[in-house]
Amino acid sequence: MEDFPLDSELSAATRMNQVVEHGILLAPDQYMWLHRRFKTRPEGEPSLY
């Protein structure tokens, strides 16, 4: 990862989030495929995954 800040945890986390966001914006359909949006289901309902 280029331009990775080592001065603070906040700066490092911000930079990592920017890199992840950039990847998602390049292929949002692939991100949504991995994202488990409906983790919680009503009692008795089967898992969607």
CHARMM internal coordinates of N, CA and C (Angstrom, degrees):
IC EDIT
DIST 1 N 1 CA 1.4458
DIST 1 CA 1 C 1.5299
ANGL 1 N 1 CA 1 C 107.18
DIST 1 C 2 N 1.2912
ANGL 1 CA 1 C 2 N 116.12
DIHE 1 N 1 CA 1 C 2 N 127.90
DIST 2 N 2 CA 1.4601
ANGL 1 C 2 N 2 CA 120.65
DIHE 1 CA 1 C 2 N 2 CA 179.89
DIST 2 CA 2 C 1.5257
ANGL 2 N 2 CA 2 C 110.86
DIHE 1 C 2 N 2 CA 2 C -86.30
DIST 2 C 3 N 1.3068
ANGL 2 CA 2 C 3 N 115.57
DIHE 2 N 2 CA 2 C 3 N 154.70
DIST 3 N 3 CA 1.4715
ANGL 2 C 3 N 3 CA 122.43
DIHE 2 CA 2 C 3 N 3 CA 176.39
DIST 3 CA 3 C 1.5227
ANGL 3 N 3 CA 3 C 112.33
DIHE 2 C 3 N 3 CA 3 C 56.47
DIST 3 C 4 N 1.3345
ANGL 3 CA 3 C 4 N 116.40
DIHE 3 N 3 CA 3 C 4 N 40.90
DIST 4 N 4 CA 1.4618
ANGL 3 C 4 N 4 CA 119.88
DIHE 3 CA 3 C 4 N 4 CA -179.08
DIST 4 CA 4 C 1.5259
ANGL 4 N 4 CA 4 C 109.49
DIHE 3 C 4 N 4 CA 4 C -84.44
DIST 4 C 5 N 1.3408
ANGL 4 CA 4 C 5 N 117.21
DIHE 4 N 4 CA 4 C 5 N 118.69
DIST 5 N 5 CA 1.4664
ANGL 4 C 5 N 5 CA 120.16
DIHE 4 CA 4 C 5 N 5 CA -177.89
DIST 5 CA 5 C 1.5290
ANGL 5 N 5 CA 5 C 111.46
DIHE 4 C 5 N 5 CA 5 C -77.72
DIST 5 C 6 N 1.3049
ANGL 5 CA 5 C 6 N 116.09
DIHE 5 N 5 CA 5 C 6 N 136.29
DIST 6 N 6 CA 1.4570
ANGL 5 C 6 N 6 CA 121.00
DIHE 5 CA 5 C 6 N 6 CA 178.46
DIST 6 CA 6 C 1.5251
ANGL 6 N 6 CA 6 C 111.99
DIHE 5 C 6 N 6 CA 6 C -112.93
DIST 6 C 7 N 1.3287
ANGL 6 CA 6 C 7 N 116.99
DIHE 6 N 6 CA 6 C 7 N 5.72
DIST 7 N 7 CA 1.4602
ANGL 6 C 7 N 7 CA 120.07
DIHE 6 CA 6 C 7 N 7 CA -175.00
DIST 7 CA 7 C 1.5272
ANGL 7 N 7 CA 7 C 114.08
DIHE 6 C 7 N 7 CA 7 C -77.62
DIST 7 C 8 N 1.3226
ANGL 7 CA 7 C 8 N 118.45
DIHE 7 N 7 CA 7 C 8 N -26.72
DIST 8 N 8 CA 1.4657
ANGL 7 C 8 N 8 CA 120.24
DIHE 7 CA 7 C 8 N 8 CA 178.60
DIST 8 CA 8 C 1.5245
ANGL 8 N 8 CA 8 C 110.25
DIHE 7 C 8 N 8 CA 8 C -157.70
DIST 8 C 9 N 1.3276
ANGL 8 CA 8 C 9 N 115.02
DIHE 8 N 8 CA 8 C 9 N 156.79
DIST 9 N 9 CA 1.4626
ANGL 8 C 9 N 9 CA 120.05
DIHE 8 CA 8 C 9 N 9 CA 177.81
DIST 9 CA 9 C 1.5226
ANGL 9 N 9 CA 9 C 110.88
DIHE 8 C 9 N 9 CA 9 C -64.14
DIST 9 C 10 N 1.3240
ANGL 9 CA 9 C 10 N 116.58
DIHE 9 N 9 CA 9 C 10 N -37.17
DIST 10 N 10 CA 1.4624
ANGL 9 C 10 N 10 CA 120.32
DIHE 9 CA 9 C 10 N 10 CA 179.65
DIST 10 CA 10 C 1.5234
ANGL 10 N 10 CA 10 C 110.88
DIHE 9 C 10 N 10 CA 10 C -63.36
DIST 10 C 11 N 1.3133
ANGL 10 CA 10 C 11 N 117.00
DIHE 10 N 10 CA 10 C 11 N -44.76
DIST 11 N 11 CA 1.4677
ANGL 10 C 11 N 11 CA 120.41
DIHE 10 CA 10 C 11 N 11 CA 178.54
DIST 11 CA 11 C 1.5233
ANGL 11 N 11 CA 11 C 110.91
DIHE 10 C 11 N 11 CA 11 C -63.28
DIST 11 C 12 N 1.3303
ANGL 11 CA 11 C 12 N 116.42
DIHE 11 N 11 CA 11 C 12 N -41.26
DIST 12 N 12 CA 1.4632
ANGL 11 C 12 N 12 CA 120.50
DIHE 11 CA 11 C 12 N 12 CA 179.92
DIST 12 CA 12 C 1.5270
ANGL 12 N 12 CA 12 C 110.66
DIHE 11 C 12 N 12 CA 12 C -64.84
DIST 12 C 13 N 1.3380
ANGL 12 CA 12 C 13 N 117.04
DIHE 12 N 12 CA 12 C 13 N -45.34
DIST 13 N 13 CA 1.4661
ANGL 12 C 13 N 13 CA 120.72
DIHE 12 CA 12 C 13 N 13 CA -180.00
DIST 13 CA 13 C 1.5236
ANGL 13 N 13 CA 13 C 111.00
DIHE 12 C 13 N 13 CA 13 C -64.91
DIST 13 C 14 N 1.3187
ANGL 13 CA 13 C 14 N 116.79
DIHE 13 N 13 CA 13 C 14 N -39.71
DIST 14 N 14 CA 1.4654
ANGL 13 C 14 N 14 CA 120.75
DIHE 13 CA 13 C 14 N 14 CA 178.26
DIST 14 CA 14 C 1.5146
ANGL 14 N 14 CA 14 C 110.58
DIHE 13 C 14 N 14 CA 14 C -61.28
DIST 14 C 15 N 1.3297
ANGL 14 CA 14 C 15 N 116.72
DIHE 14 N 14 CA 14 C 15 N -44.76
DIST 15 N 15 CA 1.4756
ANGL 14 C 15 N 15 CA 120.37
DIHE 14 CA 14 C 15 N 15 CA -179.46
DIST 15 CA 15 C 1.5247
ANGL 15 N 15 CA 15 C 110.81
DIHE 14 C 15 N 15 CA 15 C -65.24
DIST 15 C 16 N 1.3303
ANGL 15 CA 15 C 16 N 117.40
DIHE 15 N 15 CA 15 C 16 N -42.37
DIST 16 N 16 CA 1.4677
ANGL 15 C 16 N 16 CA 119.76
DIHE 15 CA 15 C 16 N 16 CA 178.65
DIST 16 CA 16 C 1.5243
ANGL 16 N 16 CA 16 C 110.71
DIHE 15 C 16 N 16 CA 16 C -61.96
DIST 16 C 17 N 1.3290
ANGL 16 CA 16 C 17 N 117.38
DIHE 16 N 16 CA 16 C 17 N -41.62
DIST 17 N 17 CA 1.4598
ANGL 16 C 17 N 17 CA 120.56
DIHE 16 CA 16 C 17 N 17 CA 178.35
DIST 17 CA 17 C 1.5225
ANGL 17 N 17 CA 17 C 111.74
DIHE 16 C 17 N 17 CA 17 C -64.13
DIST 17 C 18 N 1.3257
ANGL 17 CA 17 C 18 N 117.12
DIHE 17 N 17 CA 17 C 18 N -36.21
DIST 18 N 18 CA 1.4656
ANGL 17 C 18 N 18 CA 120.24
DIHE 17 CA 17 C 18 N 18 CA 177.24
DIST 18 CA 18 C 1.5272
ANGL 18 N 18 CA 18 C 110.78
DIHE 17 C 18 N 18 CA 18 C -64.18
DIST 18 C 19 N 1.3221
ANGL 18 CA 18 C 19 N 116.58
DIHE 18 N 18 CA 18 C 19 N -40.71
DIST 19 N 19 CA 1.4673
ANGL 18 C 19 N 19 CA 120.71
DIHE 18 CA 18 C 19 N 19 CA 179.60
DIST 19 CA 19 C 1.5296
ANGL 19 N 19 CA 19 C 110.32
DIHE 18 C 19 N 19 CA 19 C -65.88
DIST 19 C 20 N 1.3320
ANGL 19 CA 19 C 20 N 116.78
DIHE 19 N 19 CA 19 C 20 N -44.16
DIST 20 N 20 CA 1.4654
ANGL 19 C 20 N 20 CA 120.41
DIHE 19 CA 19 C 20 N 20 CA 178.24
DIST 20 CA 20 C 1.5267
ANGL 20 N 20 CA 20 C 110.16
DIHE 19 C 20 N 20 CA 20 C -63.11
DIST 20 C 21 N 1.3260
ANGL 20 CA 20 C 21 N 117.16
DIHE 20 N 20 CA 20 C 21 N -44.83
DIST 21 N 21 CA 1.4654
ANGL 20 C 21 N 21 CA 121.10
DIHE 20 CA 20 C 21 N 21 CA 179.12
DIST 21 CA 21 C 1.5275
ANGL 21 N 21 CA 21 C 111.15
DIHE 20 C 21 N 21 CA 21 C -58.63
DIST 21 C 22 N 1.3127
ANGL 21 CA 21 C 22 N 116.56
DIHE 21 N 21 CA 21 C 22 N -42.40
DIST 22 N 22 CA 1.4654
ANGL 21 C 22 N 22 CA 120.46
DIHE 21 CA 21 C 22 N 22 CA 179.13
DIST 22 CA 22 C 1.5335
ANGL 22 N 22 CA 22 C 110.35
DIHE 21 C 22 N 22 CA 22 C -60.46
DIST 22 C 23 N 1.3226
ANGL 22 CA 22 C 23 N 116.79
DIHE 22 N 22 CA 22 C 23 N -44.47
DIST 23 N 23 CA 1.4626
ANGL 22 C 23 N 23 CA 120.22
DIHE 22 CA 22 C 23 N 23 CA 178.47
DIST 23 CA 23 C 1.5183
ANGL 23 N 23 CA 23 C 112.33
DIHE 22 C 23 N 23 CA 23 C -62.60
DIST 23 C 24 N 1.3141
ANGL 23 CA 23 C 24 N 116.68
DIHE 23 N 23 CA 23 C 24 N -39.88
DIST 24 N 24 CA 1.4666
ANGL 23 C 24 N 24 CA 120.79
DIHE 23 CA 23 C 24 N 24 CA 178.99
DIST 24 CA 24 C 1.5233
ANGL 24 N 24 CA 24 C 110.41
DIHE 23 C 24 N 24 CA 24 C -65.02
DIST 24 C 25 N 1.3216
ANGL 24 CA 24 C 25 N 116.55
DIHE 24 N 24 CA 24 C 25 N -41.90
DIST 25 N 25 CA 1.4631
ANGL 24 C 25 N 25 CA 119.83
DIHE 24 CA 24 C 25 N 25 CA -179.09
DIST 25 CA 25 C 1.5277
ANGL 25 N 25 CA 25 C 112.24
DIHE 24 C 25 N 25 CA 25 C -67.07
DIST 25 C 26 N 1.3262
ANGL 25 CA 25 C 26 N 117.33
DIHE 25 N 25 CA 25 C 26 N -25.69
DIST 26 N 26 CA 1.4643
ANGL 25 C 26 N 26 CA 120.25
DIHE 25 CA 25 C 26 N 26 CA 176.84
DIST 26 CA 26 C 1.5278
ANGL 26 N 26 CA 26 C 111.82
DIHE 25 C 26 N 26 CA 26 C -70.09
DIST 26 C 27 N 1.3404
ANGL 26 CA 26 C 27 N 116.71
DIHE 26 N 26 CA 26 C 27 N -33.15
DIST 27 N 27 CA 1.4692
ANGL 26 C 27 N 27 CA 120.69
DIHE 26 CA 26 C 27 N 27 CA -178.04
DIST 27 CA 27 C 1.5268
ANGL 27 N 27 CA 27 C 109.60
DIHE 26 C 27 N 27 CA 27 C -149.80
DIST 27 C 28 N 1.3367
ANGL 27 CA 27 C 28 N 118.06
DIHE 27 N 27 CA 27 C 28 N 71.44
DIST 28 N 28 CA 1.4639
ANGL 27 C 28 N 28 CA 120.19
DIHE 27 CA 27 C 28 N 28 CA -176.43
DIST 28 CA 28 C 1.5266
ANGL 28 N 28 CA 28 C 113.55
DIHE 27 C 28 N 28 CA 28 C -61.80
DIST 28 C 29 N 1.3156
ANGL 28 CA 28 C 29 N 117.28
DIHE 28 N 28 CA 28 C 29 N -29.30
DIST 29 N 29 CA 1.4625
ANGL 28 C 29 N 29 CA 119.33
DIHE 28 CA 28 C 29 N 29 CA 178.96
DIST 29 CA 29 C 1.5244
ANGL 29 N 29 CA 29 C 111.23
DIHE 28 C 29 N 29 CA 29 C -65.24
DIST 29 C 30 N 1.3044
ANGL 29 CA 29 C 30 N 117.71
DIHE 29 N 29 CA 29 C 30 N -31.19
DIST 30 N 30 CA 1.4558
ANGL 29 C 30 N 30 CA 120.86
DIHE 29 CA 29 C 30 N 30 CA 178.03
DIST 30 CA 30 C 1.5277
ANGL 30 N 30 CA 30 C 111.29
DIHE 29 C 30 N 30 CA 30 C -74.60
DIST 30 C 31 N 1.3210
ANGL 30 CA 30 C 31 N 116.99
DIHE 30 N 30 CA 30 C 31 N -34.65
DIST 31 N 31 CA 1.4632
ANGL 30 C 31 N 31 CA 120.44
DIHE 30 CA 30 C 31 N 31 CA 177.91
DIST 31 CA 31 C 1.5264
ANGL 31 N 31 CA 31 C 110.15
DIHE 30 C 31 N 31 CA 31 C -65.87
DIST 31 C 32 N 1.3007
ANGL 31 CA 31 C 32 N 117.13
DIHE 31 N 31 CA 31 C 32 N -46.57
DIST 32 N 32 CA 1.4584
ANGL 31 C 32 N 32 CA 120.05
DIHE 31 CA 31 C 32 N 32 CA -178.11
DIST 32 CA 32 C 1.5184
ANGL 32 N 32 CA 32 C 111.37
DIHE 31 C 32 N 32 CA 32 C -63.98
DIST 32 C 33 N 1.3277
ANGL 32 CA 32 C 33 N 116.97
DIHE 32 N 32 CA 32 C 33 N -26.05
DIST 33 N 33 CA 1.4586
ANGL 32 C 33 N 33 CA 120.71
DIHE 32 CA 32 C 33 N 33 CA 177.34
DIST 33 CA 33 C 1.5272
ANGL 33 N 33 CA 33 C 109.87
DIHE 32 C 33 N 33 CA 33 C -67.06
DIST 33 C 34 N 1.3184
ANGL 33 CA 33 C 34 N 117.31
DIHE 33 N 33 CA 33 C 34 N -33.49
DIST 34 N 34 CA 1.4628
ANGL 33 C 34 N 34 CA 121.57
DIHE 33 CA 33 C 34 N 34 CA -179.01
DIST 34 CA 34 C 1.5225
ANGL 34 N 34 CA 34 C 113.19
DIHE 33 C 34 N 34 CA 34 C -88.31
DIST 34 C 35 N 1.3163
ANGL 34 CA 34 C 35 N 117.18
DIHE 34 N 34 CA 34 C 35 N -24.30
DIST 35 N 35 CA 1.4578
ANGL 34 C 35 N 35 CA 122.21
DIHE 34 CA 34 C 35 N 35 CA -174.32
DIST 35 CA 35 C 1.5276
ANGL 35 N 35 CA 35 C 110.33
DIHE 34 C 35 N 35 CA 35 C -77.27
DIST 35 C 36 N 1.3147
ANGL 35 CA 35 C 36 N 116.60
DIHE 35 N 35 CA 35 C 36 N 120.94
DIST 36 N 36 CA 1.4697
ANGL 35 C 36 N 36 CA 120.38
DIHE 35 CA 35 C 36 N 36 CA 178.82
DIST 36 CA 36 C 1.5266
ANGL 36 N 36 CA 36 C 109.13
DIHE 35 C 36 N 36 CA 36 C -88.54
DIST 36 C 37 N 1.3021
ANGL 36 CA 36 C 37 N 115.12
DIHE 36 N 36 CA 36 C 37 N 88.25
DIST 37 N 37 CA 1.4584
ANGL 36 C 37 N 37 CA 120.86
DIHE 36 CA 36 C 37 N 37 CA -174.67
DIST 37 CA 37 C 1.5305
ANGL 37 N 37 CA 37 C 112.31
DIHE 36 C 37 N 37 CA 37 C -70.59
DIST 37 C 38 N 1.3075
ANGL 37 CA 37 C 38 N 117.13
DIHE 37 N 37 CA 37 C 38 N -36.25
DIST 38 N 38 CA 1.4647
ANGL 37 C 38 N 38 CA 120.84
DIHE 37 CA 37 C 38 N 38 CA -174.49
DIST 38 CA 38 C 1.5262
ANGL 38 N 38 CA 38 C 110.33
DIHE 37 C 38 N 38 CA 38 C -107.86
DIST 38 C 39 N 1.3303
ANGL 38 CA 38 C 39 N 116.53
DIHE 38 N 38 CA 38 C 39 N 63.15
DIST 39 N 39 CA 1.4625
ANGL 38 C 39 N 39 CA 121.18
DIHE 38 CA 38 C 39 N 39 CA -179.25
DIST 39 CA 39 C 1.5285
ANGL 39 N 39 CA 39 C 111.17
DIHE 38 C 39 N 39 CA 39 C -67.46
DIST 39 C 40 N 1.3187
ANGL 39 CA 39 C 40 N 116.38
DIHE 39 N 39 CA 39 C 40 N -40.15
DIST 40 N 40 CA 1.4586
ANGL 39 C 40 N 40 CA 121.00
DIHE 39 CA 39 C 40 N 40 CA -176.73
DIST 40 CA 40 C 1.5204
ANGL 40 N 40 CA 40 C 109.66
DIHE 39 C 40 N 40 CA 40 C -96.03
DIST 40 C 41 N 1.3179
ANGL 40 CA 40 C 41 N 115.53
DIHE 40 N 40 CA 40 C 41 N 128.30
DIST 41 N 41 CA 1.4618
ANGL 40 C 41 N 41 CA 120.95
DIHE 40 CA 40 C 41 N 41 CA 179.75
DIST 41 CA 41 C 1.5249
ANGL 41 N 41 CA 41 C 108.54
DIHE 40 C 41 N 41 CA 41 C -120.91
DIST 41 C 42 N 1.3177
ANGL 41 CA 41 C 42 N 117.88
DIHE 41 N 41 CA 41 C 42 N 154.38
DIST 42 N 42 CA 1.4615
ANGL 41 C 42 N 42 CA 120.12
DIHE 41 CA 41 C 42 N 42 CA 175.57
DIST 42 CA 42 C 1.5348
ANGL 42 N 42 CA 42 C 110.32
DIHE 41 C 42 N 42 CA 42 C -59.46
DIST 42 C 43 N 1.3180
ANGL 42 CA 42 C 43 N 115.45
DIHE 42 N 42 CA 42 C 43 N 151.51
DIST 43 N 43 CA 1.4620
ANGL 42 C 43 N 43 CA 120.30
DIHE 42 CA 42 C 43 N 43 CA -179.87
DIST 43 CA 43 C 1.5272
ANGL 43 N 43 CA 43 C 110.56
DIHE 42 C 43 N 43 CA 43 C -56.53
DIST 43 C 44 N 1.3126
ANGL 43 CA 43 C 44 N 115.58
DIHE 43 N 43 CA 43 C 44 N 131.86
DIST 44 N 44 CA 1.4536
ANGL 43 C 44 N 44 CA 121.14
DIHE 43 CA 43 C 44 N 44 CA 179.58
DIST 44 CA 44 C 1.5199
ANGL 44 N 44 CA 44 C 114.30
DIHE 43 C 44 N 44 CA 44 C 90.77
DIST 44 C 45 N 1.3181
ANGL 44 CA 44 C 45 N 117.77
DIHE 44 N 44 CA 44 C 45 N -12.98
DIST 45 N 45 CA 1.4652
ANGL 44 C 45 N 45 CA 121.27
DIHE 44 CA 44 C 45 N 45 CA 179.38
DIST 45 CA 45 C 1.5259
ANGL 45 N 45 CA 45 C 109.82
DIHE 44 C 45 N 45 CA 45 C -84.85
DIST 45 C 46 N 1.3241
ANGL 45 CA 45 C 46 N 117.56
DIHE 45 N 45 CA 45 C 46 N 140.21
DIST 46 N 46 CA 1.4688
ANGL 45 C 46 N 46 CA 119.74
DIHE 45 CA 45 C 46 N 46 CA 179.32
DIST 46 CA 46 C 1.5312
ANGL 46 N 46 CA 46 C 111.32
DIHE 45 C 46 N 46 CA 46 C -71.97
DIST 46 C 47 N 1.3192
ANGL 46 CA 46 C 47 N 114.97
DIHE 46 N 46 CA 46 C 47 N 157.36
DIST 47 N 47 CA 1.4612
ANGL 46 C 47 N 47 CA 120.60
DIHE 46 CA 46 C 47 N 47 CA 177.08
DIST 47 CA 47 C 1.5240
ANGL 47 N 47 CA 47 C 109.61
DIHE 46 C 47 N 47 CA 47 C -66.93
DIST 47 C 48 N 1.3111
ANGL 47 CA 47 C 48 N 116.82
DIHE 47 N 47 CA 47 C 48 N 144.81
DIST 48 N 48 CA 1.4598
ANGL 47 C 48 N 48 CA 121.12
DIHE 47 CA 47 C 48 N 48 CA 176.37
DIST 48 CA 48 C 1.5204
ANGL 48 N 48 CA 48 C 111.46
DIHE 47 C 48 N 48 CA 48 C -82.59
DIST 48 C 49 N 1.3181
ANGL 48 CA 48 C 49 N 116.98
DIHE 48 N 48 CA 48 C 49 N -8.27
DIST 49 N 49 CA 1.4510
ANGL 48 C 49 N 49 CA 120.36
DIHE 48 CA 48 C 49 N 49 CA -175.91
DIST 49 CA 49 C 1.4847
ANGL 49 N 49 CA 49 C 109.86
DIHE 48 C 49 N 49 CA 49 C -112.75
END
COOR INIT
IC SEED 1 N 1 CA 1 C
IC BUILD
